[in-house]
Amino acid sequence: MLAGKRVLLIIGGGVGAFKSLTLIRILRERGASVVPVITRAGQEFVTPLSASALAAEKVYTDLFSLTDEAEMGHIELSRDADLVVVAPATADLLGKMANGLADDLASTLLLATDKRVLVAPAMNVRMWEHPAVQRNVATLMSDGVLFAGPVEGAMACGEFGPGRLVEPDQIADAVGAALADGPLKGKHILVTSGPTHEPIDPVRYIANRSSGSQGTAIAEALSALGAAVTFVTGPADAERPRGVHVIEVQTAREMLEAVGSALPADAAVFAAAVADWRVASASDKKMKKDGSGTLPTLDFAENPDILATVSQMGDGRPALVVGFAAETHDVIAHATAKRDRKGCDWIVANDVSPETGIMGGSENAVTLISDAGSEDWPRMGKVEVARKLAARIAEALA
């Protein structure tokens, strides 16, 4: 898959650094050559000897090496690779990248390279969620830096949440997608997926019946064609797509914020089943039955319309905006009206009546609605629907 490709792997200082050794092995098994660069902090977790043995290459650690820098070695290193990968990418490295700082070999390489850069962040959940880190991430995304993860999970510090390094095989998948020579290479595409959960109280919520499987399939199909994909998902049951940057959210308002941070994009596919309403004032304590038979009164507020917000943007609007319409009756009429009302370019309409088995199932039957009219697609697997849609998007962006 990666035969003849050369990867410059920067190993940052974090507990997840031990996974970089497995990543080297996987990349080499897939045909790539790997040149490791280990930061000073990274050497506290991974030794240059072990990385060199697995890579069968010299390991670089020092910006001021007399032998390596005799002919400006850091410039040669930064230009000689097909892709620069940072795994793990610590908060420190992300901050240096976002702000153009270069005080060691790794950060100097990242500033001097003319190749694409893929980062796999890894840090404590509180660090990842810190506004400064999120500002740096937004800057890097707008600069075209590719992301693999992070994901939610247990951490060495004992906390649980987003910030965990993705597994080495998933980073390798992202490397393959970044180096793919498909028709969407160089394009950034945003995909939303899954339901949103709108809290009523700490244990109850409002949601739509969405597994997220169609959104996952679309993200993977776009990535397979070479696109850099940002995947914003609510709490879906489906596995997250491999080789893309995943942002986990809960509510519609969080999804809107995540979508805004992921822009600009060449195209956006809004496959998420966003709850139309939320409880205006969710209780901070579990609501209890008092035995009187009196039912609670819930006041609702309308959620932000993410599809309309992006479709009606001025500057920064994606060239192609695709919405989804899940309907139970008068499917084409409702979907066509939705396209006109929202202002998107395409609507993918489907009938999700209970008897169809589509909501939560493995198949879909859709109609693509655009300026050219409506086009019925036969019922097929959601993966096949995703591939057909991705191919159409590639044609539209060509």
Order of alpha helices (4+ residues) and beta strands (2+ residues): beta-alpha-beta-alpha-alpha-beta-alpha-alpha-beta-alpha-alpha-beta-beta-beta-alpha-beta-beta-beta-alpha-beta-beta-alpha-beta-beta-beta-alpha-beta-alpha-beta-beta-beta-beta-beta-alpha
